[in-house]
Amino acid sequence: MGPIRYIVYLFPVLTAAALFYFFAWYVQTQRTPLAQQLDPAPVKRRLSFSAPCHPMVKRDAIAALIITAVYAVTAFAHLGDLEAPQSYRDFGDGKAQTFVLPEEVQVSKIWYFCGLGTGKYQIEISTDGVEWLSLWQRKDDPEDADKITGYYWADPEGYGASYAVTQNYNQLFKWNEVVIDNPQYIRYLRITGQANKGLLELDELAFFDMEGNVIDLSDATTPLFDEQDLVPEAITYMNSAYFDEIYHPRTAYEHIRGIYPYEVTHPPLGKLIMSIGIRMFGMTPFGWRFMGTLFGVGMLPLLYVFLKNLFGRTSIATCGTILLAADFMHLTQTRLATIDTYAFFFILLMYWFMYRWLALPAGTSFKTCALPLFLSGLFWGIGAASKWTVIYGCTGLVVLYFLGLALKLRQWPEESRHERVGWTVKTLAFSVLVFALIPAVIYILSYLPYAAASGDTSLSNLLHEVWENQKYMLSYHQGVTDTHPYSSRWYQWLLDIRPILYYMDNSVAGETTRFAAFVNPVVCWGGLLAVVACGFHGIVRRSGRALFIFIGYLAQLVPWLFIGRITFAYHYFPSVLFLVLALCYVFHTLAQKEELVRWKPAMYAVTGGAVALYALFYPVLVGITYPTWYGTCVLRWFPSWPF
């Protein structure tokens, strides 16, 4: 492609330069001489979280609604097929079935859609029902003796059963292909299953002729041929599971069917939420991705209200919400059927209500303080029952809670000092209830599907299931040390060094389809500088709001510094919330000097830059096919970016 391919490096250089220019200008606005123009005799500020919680007004509702609606369109587009094979034939326990096709056909390849269960199949064919050929695997790679290099039909006489067709855990709820080296004519088909354990469900089969066209073998009476109209033109993420979707949707579906779950490395509640979408739309790609995408959309109006409460300006709340809507990881991660979306959602809620409590002035009655504390604890409990990463966020809540409690007691009004002891006792007792006991009950009750699947829903068995799973999860996560080509460490997340590639299809020459999870560079790089600013303002200038954001960010990031297991860019996802909050805090401090600086054009420029990059990278966020030159010349900002 010649020297033109190097034009791609202009994009990160210009983006970084613009952000550094913005923050250099921002630092100048915060210098003491400028501040003295507004306050010639500044006094030393006391640290306090108390602040008015600014209410929503009509224009806020309109702005939040418009942003949410526009984002929802981009999020639900190309999400996945609404239809997929639903009926199945169970080949567990060595079950076999013979099929007589309507006519003799020559088959060049077979597609099969796997349901629940793992194992393998022996496929046999015949033209007369007397002499049979078996399907065998070819393994002739000199460098990898276990690698399957092809499939062929051969006489099984003198050999054992072949069981050449696999149904492994990473092949479930997706279309799989078997290309045959020596195509044969088929009239009779016999399938024998060998399950690893329990079920071995095969949902649909598709045969292709020598020209690569699907042979219509529709038979409404046979589960394997009753949904032939659902055979896709190509196997893609639109009709098949990808990445960790082989775990979580499967488990959500098992909960629906009362089967003991396969994926037990995370608490159950996230999969139970996911199962709502499956109940609504079936075990389809759209169905298992629906709830995560819906929660991703729902984050936007919630964040808008949070930002309006924090900073009191419609313009800042609007820009902050747009920054989250334009973030790459927010879009890609919420469209993937994993449980990280729910963790982010409940982290947002638990911090929002903790702030509502912190912002109440010292001396506020216990009755008024109780509701935000209850809601913060409630959503912490729901989040912890969805994914353990929410527990990291709880460390931030604990620090903020006790810091806020100490400040409230120290700043308690003199005229009501006699009420302080009673308020403190009630608050501490209530906090034990809402941050410990209620979350514990939520966490334990989330395991009811485990107990039900084991056939014993008694309290003793429920507690046994919970305890055993905690031990397993702890040992599992400590032992995840396998390598992965797209793994990354925490220090790489800070600068977007290594995205995780979720999907790639290079089957068409000159074109590619792929998408990855990484943070919008404006949010990632600008947000990191804004977090540093929050740390300075929170610690040195004693800003409660800045310290709130800084502590929240550290609570999500710092635990990963000490975790030795394999990690990925999506583990940084909850930190995106605090990157956005930090940028909005920077906008807020600029707004406080609006008589001296033109801050709104700068804020709109930063937000507009994020939106422009969102549009630029949209194809690699949702899986739109694009020419390879676009990836090489526009999207591959760093050699480690997989475009």
C-alpha positions in Angstrom: 0.0 0.0 0.0 3.1 2.2 0.1 3.7 5.2 2.2 0.0 6.1 2.3 -0.5 3.5 5.0 1.6 5.6 7.4 -1.2 8.3 7.4 -2.9 6.2 10.1 -0.3 7.5 12.6 -1.5 11.0 12.2 -4.8 10.1 14.0 -3.3 9.2 17.4 -0.8 12.0 17.2 -3.5 14.6 16.5 -5.8 13.2 19.1 -3.1 13.2 21.8 -1.9 16.6 20.9 -5.4 18.1 21.1 -6.0 16.5 24.5 -2.7 17.7 25.8 -3.4 21.2 24.5 -6.8 21.1 26.3 -5.3 20.0 29.6 -2.4 22.5 29.3 -5.0 25.2 28.9 -7.0 23.8 31.7 -4.0 23.9 34.1 -3.5 27.5 33.2 -7.0 28.3 34.1 -6.5 26.7 37.6 -3.5 28.7 38.5 -3.7 30.8 41.6 -3.4 34.3 39.9 -6.4 33.5 37.8 -8.3 32.3 40.8 -7.5 35.4 42.7 -9.2 37.5 40.1 -12.5 36.0 41.4 -11.5 35.6 45.0 -8.7 38.0 46.0 -8.5 36.6 49.5 -9.1 32.8 49.3 -9.6 30.9 52.5 -8.4 27.4 53.1 -11.2 25.1 52.2 -12.4 22.3 54.5 -13.0 18.9 52.9 -16.7 18.3 52.6 -19.0 16.1 50.5 -22.0 18.3 51.3 -23.5 19.8 48.1 -26.9 20.5 46.7 -28.3 17.6 44.6 -29.5 19.5 41.6 -32.9 18.3 40.3 -33.8 17.4 36.7 -35.9 19.9 34.7 -37.8 19.5 31.5 -34.8 20.3 29.2 -32.8 17.7 31.0 -35.4 15.0 30.4 -35.4 16.0 26.7 -31.6 15.9 26.4 -31.4 12.5 28.2 -34.2 11.0 26.0 -32.6 12.2 22.7 -29.2 10.8 23.6 -30.6 7.5 24.8 -32.8 7.1 21.7 -30.0 7.8 19.3 -27.6 5.5 21.1 -30.2 2.7 21.3 -30.5 2.7 17.5 -26.7 2.3 17.1 -26.6 -0.3 19.9 -29.4 -2.6 18.7 -28.4 -2.4 15.0 -26.8 -5.7 13.8 -27.2 -7.2 17.3 -28.0 -10.7 16.1 -30.6 -12.9 14.5 -34.1 -13.1 16.0 -34.3 -16.7 14.9 -32.2 -19.8 15.5 -32.9 -23.5 15.7 -34.9 -24.2 18.8 -36.0 -27.9 18.6 -33.5 -30.6 19.3 -32.8 -34.3 19.4 -31.0 -35.6 22.5 -28.3 -38.1 21.6 -27.1 -38.6 25.2 -26.7 -42.1 26.7 -25.5 -43.5 23.4 -28.8 -42.9 21.6 -28.9 -43.4 17.9 -31.3 -42.5 15.1 -31.6 -43.4 11.5 -33.0 -41.0 8.9 -34.3 -41.8 5.4 -33.9 -38.8 3.2 -36.6 -38.0 0.6 -34.1 -38.7 -2.2 -30.5 -39.7 -2.8 -28.2 -36.6 -2.6 -24.5 -36.0 -3.0 -23.2 -34.1 0.0 -20.0 -31.9 -0.1 -20.2 -30.5 3.4 -22.4 -30.6 6.6 -23.3 -27.8 8.9 -24.7 -28.6 12.3 -26.1 -26.4 15.1 -25.3 -27.6 18.6 -27.5 -27.3 21.6 -26.8 -28.2 25.2 -24.3 -30.9 26.3 -20.9 -31.9 25.1 -19.6 -35.1 23.5 -19.3 -36.4 19.9 -21.2 -38.2 17.2 -20.6 -41.1 14.9 -22.1 -40.2 11.5 -22.8 -43.1 9.1 -24.3 -43.0 5.6 -25.6 -45.5 3.1 -27.3 -45.6 -0.3 -29.2 -48.8 0.2 -29.4 -49.2 4.0 -27.2 -52.3 3.9 -23.6 -51.1 3.3 -22.5 -48.2 5.4 -19.6 -45.7 5.4 -18.5 -43.8 8.5 -17.2 -40.3 8.7 -13.6 -40.1 9.9 -11.2 -37.3 10.9 -8.0 -36.7 9.1 -5.0 -35.7 11.2 -1.9 -35.4 9.0 -0.3 -32.1 10.2 3.4 -33.0 11.0 3.6 -30.2 13.5 0.4 -30.9 15.4 -0.7 -34.6 15.7 -4.1 -33.6 17.3 -5.1 -31.0 14.7 -8.0 -32.0 12.5 -7.1 -31.3 8.8 -10.1 -32.8 7.1 -12.9 -35.4 7.1 -13.6 -38.3 4.8 -15.9 -41.3 4.4 -14.5 -44.8 4.7 -15.7 -48.4 5.3 -15.7 -48.9 9.1 -15.3 -52.7 8.9 -12.4 -53.8 11.1 -12.3 -50.6 13.0 -14.1 -49.2 16.0 -16.6 -46.4 16.1 -15.2 -43.2 14.6 -17.1 -40.5 16.5 -15.6 -37.9 14.2 -18.0 -35.0 14.7 -17.4 -33.1 18.0 -19.7 -31.1 20.2 -17.3 -29.3 22.5 -18.1 -26.6 25.0 -16.8 -24.0 22.5 -19.1 -25.2 19.7 -22.4 -24.8 21.5 -25.2 -22.5 20.1 -23.3 -21.9 16.9 -23.2 -23.3 13.4 -20.3 -25.7 12.9 -18.9 -26.9 9.5 -17.6 -30.3 8.3 -16.1 -30.2 4.8 -15.7 -33.7 3.3 -12.7 -34.6 1.2 -14.5 -37.4 -0.7 -18.2 -36.5 -1.2 -20.6 -39.4 -1.3 -24.2 -40.0 -2.2 -26.5 -40.3 0.8 -30.0 -41.8 1.2 -29.7 -43.2 4.7 -28.2 -41.3 7.6 -27.4 -42.8 11.0 -26.3 -40.7 14.0 -25.0 -42.2 17.2 -24.2 -39.9 20.2 -21.6 -40.3 22.9 -22.2 -37.7 25.6 -19.5 -36.6 28.1 -22.2 -36.3 30.7 -26.0 -36.3 30.5 -27.4 -34.4 27.6 -26.1 -34.2 24.1 -28.6 -32.1 22.1 -28.2 -31.6 18.4 -30.6 -28.8 17.1 -30.3 -28.8 13.3 -28.4 -30.4 10.3 -27.8 -28.9 6.9 -26.4 -30.7 3.9 -24.8 -28.9 0.9 -24.5 -30.1 -2.7 -21.4 -30.0 -4.9 -22.1 -26.4 -5.8 -22.3 -25.3 -2.2 -26.1 -24.9 -2.1 -28.2 -26.0 0.8 -30.1 -29.2 0.0 -33.7 -28.8 1.2 -34.4 -31.7 3.4 -37.3 -30.1 5.4 -39.1 -32.6 7.6 -41.4 -31.2 10.3 -41.5 -34.5 12.1 -37.7 -34.7 12.7 -36.1 -32.1 15.0 -32.8 -32.2 12.9 -34.5 -31.1 9.7 -37.6 -29.1 10.8 -36.0 -25.7 10.7 -34.1 -25.7 7.4 -35.3 -22.2 6.6 -33.0 -21.0 9.4 -29.8 -22.3 7.8 -27.8 -19.0 7.2 -25.9 -18.1 4.1 -22.7 -17.8 6.1 -21.7 -18.6 9.7 -21.2 -15.2 11.5 -21.7 -13.7 14.9 -25.2 -12.7 13.8 -26.3 -16.4 13.9 -23.8 -18.0 16.3 -22.2 -17.5 19.7 -18.8 -15.9 19.9 -16.1 -15.4 22.6 -17.5 -16.0 26.1 -21.0 -16.3 24.8 -20.3 -20.0 24.8 -20.5 -19.8 28.7 -23.0 -17.3 29.9 -26.0 -17.7 27.5 -25.7 -21.4 27.9 -25.8 -21.1 31.7 -28.8 -18.7 31.4 -30.6 -21.2 29.3 -29.7 -24.0 31.7 -31.3 -22.0 34.5 -34.5 -21.7 32.5 -34.6 -25.4 31.9 -33.7 -26.3 35.5 -30.4 -27.9 34.6 -27.3 -27.6 36.8 -25.2 -24.9 35.2 -22.0 -25.4 33.3 -20.5 -22.0 34.0 -20.0 -21.6 37.8 -17.0 -19.3 37.8 -19.2 -16.2 38.6 -22.2 -15.7 40.8 -25.6 -16.5 39.2 -27.6 -13.3 39.1 -26.1 -11.9 35.9 -27.0 -15.0 34.0 -30.5 -14.9 35.6 -30.9 -11.4 34.2 -29.7 -12.6 30.8 -32.3 -15.4 30.9 -35.1 -12.8 30.7 -34.1 -11.9 27.2 -33.9 -15.6 26.3 -37.4 -16.1 27.7 -38.7 -13.2 25.6 -37.0 -13.9 22.3 -35.9 -17.6 22.5 -32.4 -19.1 22.6 -31.3 -16.8 19.7 -28.4 -14.4 19.3 -30.7 -11.5 19.7 -32.4 -13.1 22.7 -29.2 -13.8 24.7 -27.7 -10.4 23.9 -30.9 -8.3 24.5 -30.7 -7.7 28.2 -27.1 -6.6 28.2 -27.7 -4.2 25.4 -30.9 -2.9 27.1 -28.9 -2.4 30.3 -26.2 -0.5 28.3 -28.9 1.8 26.9 -30.3 2.2 30.4 -27.0 3.4 31.8 -27.3 6.6 29.8 -30.3 8.2 31.5 -29.1 7.1 34.9 -25.7 8.7 34.3 -27.4 11.8 33.1 -29.3 12.1 36.4 -26.1 11.4 38.3 -24.2 14.1 36.5 -27.0 16.6 36.9 -27.0 15.8 40.6 -23.3 16.2 40.8 -22.7 19.4 38.8 -26.0 21.0 38.3 -25.5 22.0 34.7 -27.5 20.6 31.7 -24.6 21.2 29.4 -22.2 19.1 31.5 -24.7 16.3 32.1 -25.4 16.2 28.3 -21.7 16.1 27.3 -20.9 13.5 30.0 -23.7 11.2 28.9 -22.6 11.6 25.2 -19.1 10.6 26.3 -20.3 7.4 27.7 -22.6 6.8 24.7 -19.6 7.4 22.4 -17.3 5.1 24.3 -16.2 2.1 22.3 -16.0 -0.4 25.1 -19.5 0.6 26.4 -21.0 -0.3 23.0 -19.0 -3.5 22.3 -19.2 -4.9 25.8 -22.9 -4.3 26.3 -23.7 -6.0 23.0 -21.7 -9.1 24.0 -23.7 -11.6 26.1 -21.5 -11.6 29.2 -22.1 -10.4 32.7 -19.7 -7.4 32.7 -22.5 -5.1 31.7 -24.6 -5.8 34.8 -21.5 -5.2 37.0 -21.0 -1.7 35.4 -24.7 -1.0 35.7 -25.0 -1.7 39.4 -21.6 0.0 40.2 -23.1 3.1 38.6 -26.2 2.9 40.8 -24.4 2.1 44.1 -22.0 5.0 43.7 -24.8 7.4 42.6 -26.8 6.7 45.8 -23.7 6.8 47.9 -23.1 10.3 46.6 -26.7 11.2 47.3 -26.0 10.2 51.0 -22.7 12.0 51.1 -24.1 15.2 49.7 -26.6 15.5 52.5 -25.5 18.2 54.9 -24.4 17.2 58.4 -27.3 17.2 60.8 -29.8 15.7 58.2 -32.3 13.5 59.9 -31.7 9.7 59.9 -35.0 9.2 58.1 -33.8 11.4 55.2 -30.4 9.6 55.1 -31.9 6.1 55.2 -33.2 5.9 51.6 -30.0 6.7 49.7 -28.0 4.4 52.0 -30.6 1.6 51.5 -30.5 2.0 47.7 -26.7 2.1 47.6 -26.5 -1.1 49.7 -29.2 -2.8 47.7 -27.5 -2.2 44.3 -24.2 -3.2 45.8 -25.8 -6.5 46.8 -27.4 -7.1 43.4 -24.1 -6.3 41.7 -22.0 -8.6 43.9 -24.4 -11.4 43.1 -23.8 -10.7 39.4 -20.0 -10.5 39.3 -17.2 -10.3 41.9 -15.7 -7.2 40.3 -18.5 -5.2 41.9 -16.8 -6.2 45.2 -13.8 -4.1 44.2 -16.2 -1.2 43.9 -17.4 -1.9 47.4 -13.9 -1.0 48.7 -14.5 2.5 47.3 -17.9 2.6 48.9 -16.4 1.6 52.3 -13.8 4.3 52.2 -16.3 7.0 51.1 -18.8 5.9 53.7 -16.5 6.1 56.7 -14.9 9.3 55.4 -18.3 10.8 54.9 -19.5 9.6 58.3 -16.5 11.2 60.0 -17.0 14.5 58.1 -20.7 14.6 59.0 -19.9 14.0 62.7 -17.2 16.6 62.7 -19.3 19.2 60.9 -22.5 18.5 62.9 -24.4 21.8 63.7 -23.8 23.0 67.2 -27.5 23.6 67.9 -28.3 19.9 67.5 -25.2 18.2 68.9 -27.3 16.3 71.3 -28.8 14.3 68.4 -25.4 13.2 67.0 -25.0 10.0 69.1 -28.4 8.7 68.4 -28.1 9.4 64.7 -24.7 7.7 64.6 -26.0 4.5 66.3 -29.0 4.3 64.0 -26.9 5.0 60.9 -24.3 2.3 61.8 -26.9 -0.3 62.7 -28.8 0.5 59.5 -25.7 0.3 57.4 -24.9 -3.2 58.7 -28.4 -4.2 57.5 -28.2 -2.6 54.1 -24.5 -3.2 53.3 -24.1 -6.6 54.9 -27.2 -8.5 55.8 -29.5 -7.6 52.8 -26.6 -8.2 50.2 -25.9 -11.5 51.9 -29.5 -12.6 51.5 -29.6 -11.5 47.9 -26.4 -13.3 47.2 -27.6 -16.5 48.8 -31.0 -16.4 47.1 -29.4 -16.0 43.7 -28.2 -19.6 44.1 -31.7 -21.0 44.3 -31.4 -22.3 40.6 -28.3 -24.3 41.7 -30.3 -25.9 44.6 -33.3 -26.5 42.5 -31.2 -28.2 39.8 -29.7 -30.5 42.5 -33.2 -31.5 43.6 -33.0 -30.0 47.1 -34.1 -26.4 47.8 -33.7 -26.7 51.6 -31.8 -23.9 53.4 -29.0 -26.3 54.3 -28.5 -27.4 50.8 -28.8 -23.8 49.5 -26.0 -22.7 51.9 -24.0 -25.8 50.9 -24.2 -24.8 47.2 -23.2 -21.3 48.0 -20.2 -22.3 50.1 -18.9 -24.9 47.6 -19.2 -22.5 44.7 -17.3 -19.7 46.6 -14.4 -22.1 47.2 -14.5 -23.2 43.5 -14.6 -19.6 42.2 -11.7 -18.6 44.3 -9.5 -21.5 43.3 -10.5 -21.1 39.7 -9.7 -17.4 39.3 -6.4 -17.9 41.1 -5.5 -20.7 38.7 -6.4 -18.9 35.4 -2.8 -18.5 34.1 -3.2 -19.6 30.4 -1.9 -17.4 27.8 -4.1 -15.6 25.3 -3.1 -13.6 22.2 -5.2 -10.6 23.2 -4.6 -10.6 27.0 -3.3 -7.4 28.6 -2.2 -6.0 31.9 -3.6 -3.1 33.8 -0.9 -0.6 32.7 -1.8 -1.3 29.1 -5.4 -0.5 29.8 -4.5 3.1 30.9 -3.4 4.0 27.4 -5.4 1.6 25.2 -2.4 -0.4 24.3 -4.0 -3.8 23.7 -7.6 -4.2 22.7 -9.2 -7.6 22.9 -10.4 -8.9 19.6 -13.8 -10.7 19.9 -14.5 -11.6 16.4 -12.8 -11.8 13.0 -13.8 -13.0 9.5 -11.5 -12.7 6.6 -13.3 -15.0 4.3 -13.8 -12.4 1.5 -10.6 -11.2 -0.1 -10.0 -7.4 0.4 -12.6 -7.2 3.1 -12.8 -8.0 6.8 -15.3 -8.2 9.6 -14.1 -7.8 13.1 -14.8 -6.0 16.4 -12.8 -5.5 19.6 -13.3 -4.0 23.1 -11.2 -1.0 23.9 -11.9 2.5 25.2 -12.5 5.6 23.0 -9.1 7.3 23.1 -10.7 10.7 24.0 -12.3 9.0 27.1 -9.2 6.8 27.8 -6.4 9.4 27.5 -8.4 12.5 28.4 -10.1 10.7 31.2 -6.8 9.5 32.7 -5.5 13.1 32.8 -8.8 14.2 34.3 -8.5 11.5 37.0 -5.1 13.0 37.9 -6.7 16.4 38.1 -9.4 14.9 40.4 -6.7 13.5 42.6 -5.0 16.9 42.9 -8.3 18.8 43.5 -9.5 16.1 46.0 -6.3 15.8 48.0 -4.7 19.2 47.7 -7.7 21.5 47.2 -10.1 19.4 49.3 -12.8 19.0 46.8 -15.3 16.4 48.0 -16.6 15.7 44.5 -13.1 15.3 43.0 -12.1 13.0 45.9 -15.3 10.9 45.4 -14.4 10.3 41.7 -10.7 9.7 42.5 -11.5 7.1 45.1 -14.1 5.4 42.9 -11.5 5.1 40.1 -8.8 3.7 42.3 -11.2 1.2 43.8 -11.8 -0.3 40.4 -8.2 -0.2 39.1 -5.9 -0.9 42.1 -7.1 -4.5 42.8 -5.9 -5.5 39.4 -2.4 -4.4 40.2 -2.1 -7.4 42.5 -3.9 -10.0 40.5 -1.6 -12.4 38.8 -4.2 -14.3 36.7 -4.6 -13.6 33.0 -6.5 -10.3 32.4 -8.1 -8.5 29.5 -9.0 -5.0 28.4 -12.6 -5.5 29.4 -11.6 -5.7 33.1 -11.1 -1.9 32.7 -14.7 -1.5 31.7 -16.1 -0.3 35.2 -13.3 2.3 35.3 -14.8 4.0 32.2 -17.6 5.3 34.5 -15.0 7.2 36.5 -13.1 8.4 33.5 -16.3 10.1 32.3 -17.1 11.5 35.7 -13.5 12.9 35.9 -13.8 14.6 32.6 -17.1 16.1 33.7 -15.4 17.3 36.9 -12.8 19.1 34.7 -15.7 20.7 32.8 -17.3 21.7 36.1 -14.2 23.4 37.4 -13.9 25.4 34.1 -17.5 26.4 34.4 -16.8 27.9 37.8 -14.6 30.4 36.0 -17.0 31.1 33.2 -16.6 34.8 33.7 -12.9 34.5 32.7 -12.7 31.6 30.3 -14.8 30.4 27.4 -15.1 26.8 28.7 -18.1 25.6 26.7 -16.4 25.5 23.3 -13.6 23.5 24.8 -16.1 21.1 26.4 -18.0 20.7 23.1 -14.7 20.1 21.2 -13.7 17.3 23.6 -17.2 15.7 23.3 -17.3 16.2 19.6 -13.9 14.6 19.2 -15.2 11.5 21.1 -18.3 11.4 18.8 -16.1 11.7 15.7 -14.0 8.8 16.7 -17.1 6.8 17.6 -18.3 7.2 14.0 -14.8 6.5 12.6 -14.5 3.2 14.6 -18.2 2.1 14.5 -17.6 -0.7 12.0 -15.1 -2.4 14.3 -17.4 -2.0 17.3 -20.5 -3.7 15.9 -19.1 -6.0 13.2 -19.8 -4.1 9.9 -17.7 -5.5 7.0 -15.2 -2.9 5.8 -12.3 -2.9 3.2 -9.0 -4.0 4.6 -7.4 -0.7 3.5 -9.7 1.2 5.9 -8.3 -0.8 8.8 -4.7 -0.4 7.7 -4.9 3.3 6.8 -7.4 4.6 9.3 -8.0 2.3 12.3 -4.7 0.7 13.2 -3.4 3.5 15.3 -0.8 1.2 17.0 0.8 -2.1 15.8 -1.0 -3.8 18.7 -4.5 -2.8 17.5 -6.0 -5.7 15.6 -7.5 -4.0 12.6 
